[in-house]
Amino acid sequence: MKNIKLSLIALMAIGNLVYAGGDFVPVTAYETEDVVVADETVEEAPIIVEEAVVEPAPRAVENIYANGFYAGLGIAAAQYKTNCDSTCAKSGEDKTAGVMARVGYDFNQYIGLEARGMRTDWKANGGKVKHAGIFVKPMLPVGDATNVYGLVGMAKTTTTGTLQTTNAESLALGAGVEVDLTQDNPKEGRYGRVFDGKGDQEQGVGVFVDYEKMVVKSGAPDLDAVSAGVTYDF
């Protein structure tokens, strides 16, 4: 009997719950964890870009052919002295003046070839001298602007006047100095001559002075000349 009462009470309680519209809401508890995502910073190695070195194409070397030709013009003073003693009817000396010209080619700084001529018409005692020859020209450069040179060659010399008349083809000797007055300007290139710019070899104007014994021959009268002038190197 007691069990029946308990069962009835339970049924009544369930009925009241249903009648009241109660809902059974299951409660589920979630435990939320915060997940911290760490951003890992990765340092990237710097990228080095090597610039390609482009070498310029080699430029063709210009050949510079320095010309060895030169020409000069000047004045000359000549002296004619006879080989006679005081007993000769036509003994003595004559001094004249005139013009001289020279052209030549320097092969290197030590040797050249020159042709020269002289004519004196400005007479003091009535004499005239004509002289022309070709000479080997040994040289010695002194610094970059000065040349000391010699002259060894064959020449023809004639004299006319009140003193002895001379008509000789003989050895002639001389020596002189020439100075370059033009400022040397270096050029980019390869010179055809290693001595270019040494001792009056650069293109431009120079000056010269020299002495020449026009007749070197036994028994000949003394014929000497001193010349001075300007030159131009081509």
C-alpha positions as CSV (number, residue, x, y, z in Angstrom):
1,M,0.0,0.0,0.0
2,K,2.9,2.4,0.8
3,N,4.5,1.6,-2.5
4,I,1.4,2.4,-4.4
5,K,1.2,5.8,-2.7
6,L,4.7,6.6,-3.7
7,S,4.1,5.7,-7.3
8,L,1.0,7.9,-7.4
9,I,3.0,10.9,-6.0
10,A,5.7,10.4,-8.7
11,L,3.2,10.2,-11.5
12,M,1.5,13.4,-10.3
13,A,4.7,15.2,-10.1
14,I,5.6,14.2,-13.7
15,G,2.2,15.2,-14.9
16,N,2.5,18.7,-13.3
17,L,5.8,19.2,-15.0
18,V,4.4,18.3,-18.4
19,Y,1.4,20.5,-17.9
20,A,3.5,23.4,-16.9
21,G,5.5,23.2,-20.2
22,G,8.9,22.8,-18.7
23,D,11.7,22.1,-21.1
24,F,14.7,20.1,-20.4
25,V,17.7,22.1,-21.6
26,P,20.8,20.2,-21.4
27,V,23.7,22.3,-20.2
28,T,27.0,21.6,-21.6
29,A,30.0,23.4,-20.1
30,Y,32.7,24.2,-22.5
31,E,36.1,25.1,-21.2
32,T,37.5,27.7,-23.6
33,E,41.2,28.0,-23.9
34,D,42.8,31.0,-25.4
35,V,45.3,29.8,-28.0
36,V,48.0,32.3,-28.5
37,V,49.6,31.9,-31.8
38,A,53.1,33.4,-31.7
39,D,54.1,34.9,-34.9
40,E,57.6,33.9,-35.5
41,T,59.6,36.7,-37.1
42,V,62.1,35.3,-39.5
43,E,64.9,37.7,-40.4
44,E,65.7,37.3,-44.1
45,A,69.4,37.6,-45.1
46,P,70.0,40.7,-47.3
47,I,70.2,39.9,-51.0
48,I,73.3,41.3,-52.4
49,V,73.1,42.0,-56.1
50,E,76.5,42.3,-57.7
51,E,76.5,44.8,-60.5
52,A,78.2,43.4,-63.6
53,V,81.3,45.3,-64.4
54,V,81.2,46.1,-68.1
55,E,84.7,46.9,-69.3
56,P,84.8,49.3,-72.2
57,A,85.9,47.9,-75.5
58,P,89.6,48.6,-76.0
59,R,90.1,51.7,-78.1
60,A,92.3,51.4,-81.1
61,V,95.6,53.0,-80.5
62,E,96.2,55.8,-82.9
63,N,99.5,55.8,-84.7
64,I,101.2,59.2,-84.6
65,Y,103.7,59.6,-87.4
66,A,106.0,62.4,-86.3
67,N,107.5,63.8,-89.4
68,G,111.3,64.1,-89.5
69,F,111.4,66.8,-92.2
70,Y,112.5,70.3,-91.4
71,A,113.5,73.5,-93.3
72,G,115.3,76.6,-92.3
73,L,116.2,80.0,-93.6
74,G,118.7,82.5,-92.3
75,I,121.5,84.9,-92.8
76,A,125.2,84.1,-93.3
77,A,128.4,86.0,-92.9
78,A,131.3,84.5,-94.9
79,Q,135.0,85.2,-94.8
80,Y,137.4,84.6,-97.6
81,K,141.1,84.6,-96.8
82,T,143.7,83.8,-99.5
83,N,146.4,81.2,-98.9
84,C,149.1,83.6,-100.3
85,D,151.6,85.4,-98.1
86,S,152.3,89.1,-98.3
87,T,154.3,88.7,-101.5
88,C,151.2,87.7,-103.5
89,A,149.6,90.4,-105.6
90,K,146.1,89.3,-104.5
91,S,146.6,88.4,-100.8
92,G,144.3,89.4,-98.0
93,E,140.7,88.6,-96.9
94,D,137.2,89.5,-97.9
95,K,134.1,89.5,-95.7
96,T,130.7,89.2,-97.2
97,A,127.1,88.5,-96.1
98,G,124.1,86.9,-97.6
99,V,121.4,84.3,-97.2
100,M,121.4,80.6,-96.5
101,A,118.8,77.8,-96.7
102,R,118.7,74.3,-95.3
103,V,116.4,71.3,-95.6
104,G,116.8,68.0,-94.0
105,Y,115.4,64.8,-92.4
106,D,116.2,63.5,-88.9
107,F,116.1,59.7,-88.9
108,N,116.4,59.5,-85.1
109,Q,117.8,61.6,-82.3
110,Y,121.4,60.8,-83.3
111,I,121.6,61.0,-87.1
112,G,120.0,63.1,-89.9
113,L,120.7,64.2,-93.5
114,E,120.8,67.8,-94.6
115,A,121.2,69.8,-97.8
116,R,122.1,73.4,-97.5
117,G,123.1,76.3,-99.8
118,M,124.5,79.8,-99.3
119,R,124.9,82.9,-101.5
120,T,126.6,86.1,-100.4
121,D,125.9,89.2,-102.4
122,W,126.4,91.8,-99.7
123,K,130.1,92.4,-100.5
124,A,132.6,94.4,-98.5
125,N,135.6,94.2,-100.8
126,G,134.0,93.1,-104.0
127,G,133.8,89.3,-103.4
128,K,130.9,86.9,-103.8
129,V,130.5,83.3,-102.4
130,K,128.3,80.6,-103.7
131,H,128.1,77.3,-101.7
132,A,125.9,74.2,-101.8
133,G,126.3,70.7,-100.4
134,I,124.8,67.7,-98.8
135,F,125.8,66.6,-95.3
136,V,125.4,63.8,-92.8
137,K,124.2,65.3,-89.6
138,P,125.2,63.6,-86.3
139,M,123.3,64.9,-83.4
140,L,123.3,64.9,-79.6
141,P,120.0,66.0,-77.8
142,V,120.6,68.2,-74.8
143,G,117.3,68.1,-72.9
144,D,113.9,68.2,-74.6
145,A,114.4,71.4,-76.7
146,T,118.1,71.6,-77.7
147,N,120.1,69.8,-80.2
148,V,123.9,70.0,-80.8
149,Y,124.8,68.8,-84.2
150,G,127.7,68.3,-86.6
151,L,127.9,68.5,-90.4
152,V,130.1,66.2,-92.6
153,G,129.6,66.3,-96.3
154,M,130.6,67.2,-99.8
155,A,130.0,70.7,-101.2
156,K,130.7,72.9,-104.2
157,T,132.1,76.4,-103.5
158,T,132.9,79.2,-105.9
159,T,134.1,82.7,-105.2
160,T,134.5,85.7,-107.5
161,G,135.9,89.1,-106.7
162,T,139.1,91.1,-106.5
163,L,140.9,88.3,-104.6
164,Q,141.7,84.8,-105.8
165,T,138.9,82.9,-107.7
166,T,137.9,79.6,-106.2
167,N,136.0,76.7,-107.8
168,A,136.2,73.7,-105.5
169,E,134.4,70.5,-104.9
170,S,135.6,69.2,-101.6
171,L,134.9,68.0,-98.1
172,A,133.0,70.5,-95.9
173,L,132.6,70.4,-92.1
174,G,130.5,72.3,-89.7
175,A,128.9,72.3,-86.2
176,G,125.9,74.0,-84.7
177,V,123.1,74.1,-82.2
178,E,119.3,74.3,-82.7
179,V,116.6,75.1,-80.1
180,D,112.9,74.2,-80.3
181,L,110.7,77.2,-79.4
182,T,107.4,75.4,-79.6
183,Q,105.8,74.0,-76.5
184,D,105.5,70.2,-76.8
185,N,102.0,69.0,-76.3
186,P,101.6,65.3,-75.4
187,K,99.3,63.3,-77.6
188,E,97.5,60.1,-77.0
189,G,98.8,57.4,-79.3
190,R,101.8,55.5,-80.4
191,Y,104.6,57.6,-81.9
192,G,106.4,56.3,-84.9
193,R,109.6,57.7,-83.5
194,V,110.7,57.0,-79.9
195,F,112.7,60.3,-79.8
196,D,109.8,62.6,-80.7
197,G,109.9,65.8,-78.7
198,K,113.7,65.5,-78.1
199,G,116.0,68.1,-79.3
200,D,113.9,70.1,-81.8
201,Q,112.0,67.2,-83.2
202,E,108.4,68.3,-82.4
203,Q,106.4,70.1,-85.0
204,G,106.9,73.9,-84.8
205,V,109.3,76.7,-85.0
206,G,112.9,76.7,-83.7
207,V,116.1,78.7,-84.1
208,F,119.7,77.6,-85.1
209,V,123.2,79.0,-85.3
210,D,126.2,77.1,-86.8
211,Y,129.7,77.4,-88.2
212,E,130.9,75.8,-91.5
213,K,134.3,75.5,-93.0
214,M,133.2,75.4,-96.6
215,V,136.4,74.0,-98.2
216,V,138.5,71.4,-96.4
217,K,141.4,70.9,-98.9
218,S,145.1,71.2,-98.9
219,G,146.3,74.5,-100.4
220,A,142.8,76.0,-100.5
221,P,142.0,79.5,-99.2
222,D,140.2,79.8,-95.9
223,L,136.5,79.9,-96.5
224,D,134.4,80.1,-93.3
225,A,130.8,81.0,-92.7
226,V,128.6,81.6,-89.6
227,S,124.9,81.3,-90.1
228,A,121.8,81.9,-88.0
229,G,118.1,81.7,-88.6
230,V,114.8,80.0,-88.0
231,T,113.7,76.4,-88.7
232,Y,110.3,74.8,-89.0
233,D,109.8,71.1,-88.1
234,F,107.0,69.4,-90.1
